[in-house]
Amino acid sequence: MTERRKFLGLAAGTALALTLGTGAAMAQEVTLKLHQFLPAQANVPAKMLVPWAQKIEEESQGRIKIDHYPSMQLGGKPPELIDQAIDGVADIVWTVAGYTPGRFPQAEVFELPFTMTNAEATSRAYWDFAEKNMLDADYKDFKVIALWVHGPGLIHSKEPITSVSDLNGVKLRAPTRTTNMMFSALGATPVGMPVPAVPEALSKGVIDATVIPWEVTGALKVPELVKNHTEFGDDALYTTAFIFAMNKDKYDALPDDLKAVIDANSGADMSAWMGKMMASYDAPEREAAAAAGNNIITLSPDQVAEWKEAAKGTVAAWVEDMNKAGFDGQALVDEAQALIAKYSQ
């Protein structure tokens, strides 16, 4: 091969490399860090968040890569997650709105006792409510991907609980300000802590009971630590409002076609799907507790009526709190309940 042919070959190779390099630069790639508080094998991470991330990766043709960090592996504590999303410590977080009490007060309306119907309908209502009242206010500092609630919350306890009076003196973990308000008013001694702390607290006697949905009981080994589970029939004692959020600057920096991928997997339909999926894992976990011989107490309508009457004071107190904070508390309750009823039909 002559020197000229060698040169031409090298030049052609260099031109190809430059072309490929330019194409790669044009097809921007990004890696996003997804941070959350539960173990990787828990239902929400394994069966909801990871599939969501995989869908983003596929629809972006691999240009978006999402690295999943479960169990607070990026550091910090669960109440810090929302600030990690705002500050860019993490790019995407899944968290509980109530982990920072009082910060997102309007979201609490969905956590009020005996308010939700089912997780899918209530999650869709939560999104609609937030779109009108919160996305440009309470949630303005981050890009909201989805908002949802879990299935009916119930009581898991060392001693059986059927009537309100059975709560007297019970040290009980509740997840949010509103649930703590309720259980305090009903005679329990609320002990606030993020859900990952529940197993150790139960095993060491720091708490006697906890309220969580069925779906997370297996991951937390709750049926091994307590033997009694109190359900409220067709009613829901409470639920918890979740936030699935992205750092706003990271989202804004994406090219339009990658923003479109995120947007296609965000919003009302995604919120409803997340709620429905989360609630779908209640039944298998309940069956596992029953198979282990645990005592599942399903209250009768008359027994539930006693709890509903006792819980009215919590709703009234919340409305008053909201009024003092500059909101129309009763109007928020009415709006949330109307949206839930609309989507429950």
N, C-alpha and C positions, 0 to 999 in steps of 0.2 A: 504494500500500500504506500503510495507516495505521501509526502508531507502535506501536500495540498488536500488530498482526500482525507487524511487524518484530521486536518483542521476543519474541513467542511463537516465531517462527522461529529467532531466535538461541538462545533457551532450549532449543528442541528439538535444535538442533545441538550445543549444549554437553552436553546429556544423552547424546547419541549418542557424542560423543567420550569422555565419562567412562566410558560402558559399554564401549567398545572398549578404552580404556586399562586398565580393570579386567580385561578378558578377557586382554589381552596380559600383564599382570602375573601373572595366575593361571597362564597358560601360559608358565612360566619358560623363558627361552632362555639358552644357555650356549655359549661358545666355548672350545674346548680346543686347546692347542698340543701337537702331536706332534713330537718331536725325535728324530733318529737320525743315524747316522754315514756312511751311504752316499749317493752321488749319487742324485738323483731318478730317473734313468733305469735304475738297477740293478734287477734282477729283484724283490728283496724289497720295496723301496719301491713300485715302479711296479705290480706285479702282485699284491701281497699287502696291504701296509699301506694304500695309497690305496683299493683296493676295500673293505677293512674299514671305513675311515673313511666312505666313501660309503654303505655299508650302515647304519652308525650314523645318519648324517644322514637317510637315507630312512625308517628305522624310527622315528625320533623326530619325523617329519613336519617336519623342518627346525629343530626346537627345539635340537638339538645341532649345532654347526658345528665342524669340525675343521680347523685350519690346520696344514699339513705343512711342517716345517722340516728339509730334508735336509742332509747334509754339515756337521753341527754349526753351522748358521746362527744358532742362539741363543747361540753362544759356548761356550767350554770345549773339552775334549778328550774323546774317547770314554770313557775310564775314569771321567769325571765324570758320565756320564749317569744312573746309578742315583741318585746324590745329588741331581741336578737334579729327578728325579721325587719324591724324598722332601721336598726343600726348596721345591718349587713353582716353580722356574725354568722347568720344563716341566710340563705336565699329564700327558702320556703319553710314554713313551720305549720304544724298542727297543734292547736292548744285549746284550752278551756277558757272561754271569755271570763268566767268567774275566778280564775286563778289570780287576777288582779282586782280585788273587790272594789266596787265603786267606779272603776275606770270606764266600763261599758254598761252604764246603768240600764239603758233601754233594752238590751238583750235579755235582761233578767225577767222581762215580762213573760217569756216563754218557759221560764223555770218555775213560775208560781204554781202552788199545789193544785192538782186536778185541773190543769189547763190544757195539756196536750191531749190529742186523740191517738194518732199513730205517728211514727217517726217520719214517714214519707210526707204526709200531709203537713205536719208541723214544720218540717224542714223547708218545704216550699213556702209556707207562710212566713217563716223566719227570713228567707231571702227577700220576698216581696216587701216585708216590713222594713228590712235593712236598706233596700234600694231606695225607699222613700225617705227614711228617717236617719240612716246611719252611715251609708257609704261615703257621703260628703261631710260627715260630722265625726261621730265616734270612731269610725274606721278609715278616716281620710289619710292616715299616715302610712298606709300599706295597700298593696293591691290585693283585693279579696278574690280568692279563687272559688271558695264554696263556704256555705254556712249550714250547719245541720244540728240535729239533736239525736240523742240515742232513744232506744225503745223505753217502755215504762220502767221507771226506777222502782226499786223495792228494798225492803229491809232484810239484811242478813245478820243474824244475831246468835249469841251463845245461848241465851235463854229465849223461849218462845215469846213472841209479841203478837197479841191480837187486838187488845183495846189500847186506847190512847194512854190510859193509866199505867200500862206496862212499860212505858218509856221513862217513868219517874226514876231519876238517878242513873240512867243508862248512859255510859260514855260512848258517844256515837260520832263516827266520822261522816261529815256531810261535805259535798264538793264545792258549794258556792255560798255566797252571802245570803241568798234567798232561802236556800235549804237550811242553813244554820239558823236563820230567823225562825223558820217554821218549827224545827225540832226543839229549839230553845223554848219557844212558846208552848210546845206540847209536853214539856217537862224533862226532856233529855238534857244531857250535858254535851253540847257539840264540841268536837275537837277537829279543828281545821288542819288538813294536810292534803298534798297532792296524792292522787290514786296510787302511784308506785310505792308509797310508804305504808299502805294498808296492811299487807301481809305481816310485816315486822310488828306493827302496832297491835294487831290482833294477837299474835303469838306471844308478845310480852305483856299483854293485859293493859296496854295503854288505852285501848278502846274495847268495848264489849260488843259493838255492832258497827256496821257500815251500811251506807246506802249507795248502791251502784246497780246498773242494769245487769241482767244475766250474762250478756255476751262477754264481759271481761272477767267473770268470776273464775274461769278455768285458768287463765293466764296468771291470775293473782293467787291461785290455790285457795280461794275463799271457802269452797265447800269442804276442804280438809281442816279448816281452822274454826269454822262454826257449823252447826248442824241444823239451824232453823232459818227458814226463808219465808218472809211474809209478803204475799201478793195481794193486790187490791182489785181482783176480778177484772172486769172490763175497763176499769178506770186506771189512771196513771197517777201515782202519788206525786211524782215530779219528773222532770227531765233536766238535761244539761245542755247549754248552748256551746257549740264548738266554733272555732275560727280556723280556716285553712287559708293562710295568707302568704304573700310573696313580697319581697323587698321591692319597693316602688321604683327605685333607681335601676335595679337590675332588670325589671320588666321594661322600663322606658328605654333602656339601652339596646333592647333586642331589635333586629330588623323587623319590618312589618309582617313578613311571612311567618316568622317565629312567634311574634305576638299573636298572630291569628291562631296558631296551634294552641297556645295557652288559653286564649279566649274561647276556643271551641270546646275546651274541657273545663270551663268555668261557668258559674252562673246558676240560674234557677234549676235547670234540669240536673246539673251535676250535684247540687245541694240535695235535691229530692232523692237522687240515686244513692248518695252517700248515707242519708238517713235510712232509706229502705234497706240497704245492704247491711248497715250496722245492726239494725233490728232483726235481720234475718238470722243472726247468729245467737239470738236469745234462746230459741227453742233447743238447739243441740246442747247448750251449756246447762239448761234446765234439766234436760233428760239425763245428763251425766250426774247431776246432783241427786236426782231421784234414784238413779241406778246405784248410787253409793249409799242409799238408805237414809238420806237426809229428810228432815221433816219440812215439807212444803205446805205452808198454811195459806189457803186461799180464802180471803174474807168474804162473807156474805154481803149482799147489798145493804142490809141493815147495819152490819158492822162498818162498812165503808161510809155509810151516812154519818156515823159518829165522827169519823176522821175528817170528813168534808166540813162538817159543822165546826169542828175545832180549828180547822185550818183557815177559816174565813178571816180570822184576825190577822193572819200573816198577809193576806192580800190587802186588807185595809191599811195595815202598817206600811206596806210597800207603796201604795198609792200616796200616802201622806209623805213618805220620804221623797218621792218623785216630785210632788207638789212643791216641797221645800227647795228642791234642786232646780226649780224653774220649768218643770214639765207639767203637763196636764196628765196626772197619773191615771185617772179613770179613763181618759180618752185613749191612752196607750193600751190599757187592758181591753177596752172595747174593740179597738182596731185589731189587736192580735187575735182575739177570740173570733172576730168576724172572718179573718183570713183563714184561720184554722178550720172553721166551720165550712167555708167555701171549698177548701181543698179536701175535706173529709167526706164530701158527698159521694 
